[in-house]
Amino acid sequence: MAGADYEAEYKLQSGYWAYESGSYELAITTWTPLAESGNAWAQHNLGRLYHTGKGVDRDLTAAATWYYMAAKQDLAVAQLRLAMMYYAGAGVIGNAETALKWFTKAAEQGNGEAMSWLGLLYMNGWGTPSNYKTSLKWYIKAASQGIAHAQNTLAIKYEQGIYVPKDYTMSYMWSNLYAYNGLSNNNLGMLGSEHLAGLSRRMTEEQIATAKEMTKRCLASFYKNCEPL
């Protein structure tokens, strides 16, 4: 690593150390010169600090500006956060089409949250004509990255037969995965468990056993093999 690159990386890491210790003002002081010199991660990190008001007065316009600078450099997480601000009209004038553009850029780089957002936008026709096939594609991609919201959405679609054939075993599998991923969030985990209980009352023991085996296979394959048995 060249000397200048090493120094920039060290300063970036120093900012993280300051942030993790709660020294937000020091993090800002450390990251600002890097951000001004074009470091995309420093730009994103400043955006987060202005977004959350840590170490500085909360300023959504400043947050959006820093996110935009990092997003232009193809930093996927900055593209995601900028898209969310355009979607909500926070710090920028709300614009669903612009939100769609940045969600797409982030999703195409593999960002699972952005994929889930695209599923929502295409489903509801926000910033683009409704396209259920494209919506389902993005939800499946997001669910296969462990994004709980997308997994829950697929569970509901398979239960009700929305855009896909009605399939209780597939619904059970995605709901089971949603509950599994929701363990770090009590509300998500509880919702997933409630859905499983409701599904179980409409399924045979054989169907439930199959769905549980599908869940194990899906997790063991890191979401590469989540098709029906």
N, C-alpha and C positions, 0 to 999 in steps of 0.2 A: 504494500500500500504506500503510495506517495506520501511525503511528509505533510503536505497541505490536507490531503484526504484523512490522514490519521488524526491530525489536529481537529478537524471538523467533527470526526466521529467521536473523539474524546469529549469535545464540548457538548455534543448532542447527548452523550451518555451522562455527562455531568449534570445536564438539565434534568434528565430522568431521575437521577439520584436526589436532586433537590426537590423535585416534584413528589417523589415517593415519601420523602421525609416531611412533607407539608410545607416546605420552604418555597411557596409558589412565586413570590416576588423574585427570589434568586433564580428560579427556573426561567422566568420571563427575561431577566437580565442576561442569562446565559444563551437563551434561544434566539433573542431578537437579532443580534448581529448575524447569526447563521441564516435566519429567515430572510433578512434583508440582502444577504449575499446569494440567495437562491436555493437554499437547502429545503427540499420539499417536506421532509419530516419536521423540521423546525417550524416551517410555515403552518403545517397541520396542527402541531402542538400548541402554537400560539392561538390558532383558531379555537381549539378546545378550551384554553384558559379564558379567552374573551367570551366564549359561548357559555361557560359555567360560572364566570365571575370569580375565579380563583386567583388571588394575588393582584386583581385588577377589577375596576368597575365593569359589570357585565355590559357588553356592547355587541349586540348581534350583528350589526353592520360590519364592525371590524372583524368579527368571527367569520362572516361570509367572505369578506375580502381575502383573509388569509387562506381559508379553505379553497377559494377559487385559484389562488396562486399555486397551491400545491396540486389541485386537481388538474390544472393545465399541464403539469409535469407527469400526469398519469399515475398519481398516487391514488390507488383505489379507495382507500378509506376516506380520503378527502373528497373524492367524487361522490361517495355515498352520503357524507354529511352535508355537502353542498346541495345535493339532490333533495335531501330531507328539508332543508331550509327553503328551497324553492317550492316544495310541495306544501309546506306549512305557511309560507309567506312570512318567514322569520328572518329579519335582517335584510331581506330582499323583497321585491314585489313578487307575490305568488304567481307561479307560472307552471302549470302541469306539464306542458310540452318541454320546457327546459328541465324540469325535474326528471322527466322520462329520459331525456338525452343523457344526463349525468348518471342516472341509475343504470342505464344501458352500458355506459363506458365502464362503470365499476363491475357490473355483472360479467361483462366480457373478459374481465381480468380474473374472474373466479370468486368475486365477493358474494357470499351466500345471502347476506341480508339484502343486498341490492337485487338479487334474483327474486327473493320473496316479494319485495316491493313491486317489481315488474309484473309478477303474477297478479298482484292487486290492481295495478293500473290498467293492465290489459283486460282484466275481468270486468272492471267498472267503466272502462272507456274514458279514463282520465288522461288527457294529453294525447290520446290516440283513439281511433275507433275501437270499439270492443272486439276482442278476438279471443274467443274461449280456448281455441287450440293453442295459441301462443301463451295465454295465461297458464294453462295446464303445464306446458313445457317448462316454464320458469318455476312454477311451484314444485314440480318434480325435481328439478335441478337443485333448488334451495333445500328441499326436504332431504335430498341425498347428501347435503353438507351438514345435516344435523340442525337446521334452522327450525325451531319448535313451532313457530307460527305456521310455516308452510306444511309441516307434518300434520298439524291439527286441521288445516284447510283440506288437505287430501283425505284425511279420515272422514270428514263431513261429506266431501264429494262422493267418496265410495259408498258411504252409508246411504246417501239419498239418491245416488245415481245421477249426479250432476256432471255432465260432460264426459262421464265415464260409465261403463256398465256397473250397476249396483252389485257390490261385492262386500259382504260383511267381513270376510276374512282379511281382505286388504284394508278395510276400514279399521278393523281391530289392530292389525299390525301397525299402521301409522299412528293410531291413537296410543298404542302401547309405547311406541318410540317417543311420542310427544310427552307422555307421562314420565318416561325415563329421562329425557332431556330436561324436563321441568323439575327434576328433583332439587336443582339449585334455586328454584323459584317456587315456593310453596303453593302459590296461586295456580301456576301452570300445572304443577304436578297434581294438584287436587282436581282441576278441570279435566285433565287426561284420565284420571282414575274414575271420575264420575261418568265420563263417556264410555269407558270400558265396561262399567257396571251395567249401563243401559243397553249396550250392545250384547252383552253376555246373555241377557234375558231373552234375546231373539235368536240366539245361535245354539246349535247342538254342541254337545261335548266334543264331538269329533272336529267340528269347525273351529272351536276354541283352541283345541290342541294343535291343529294345523296352523292357526294364526300365531300361536306362541312359538312354534318351530320356525315359522317365517321370520318372526322378530329376531330370534337368535341368529338365524342365517344372515339376515340383513346386517346386524351389528358386527358379526364375525367377519363379514366381507367389507367392513367399513363403507356400507351403503352401496356396494357394487352389485349385490345380488339380492334385490328386494322384490322380485317378481313372485307371482303365485306359485305354489308347489304343484 
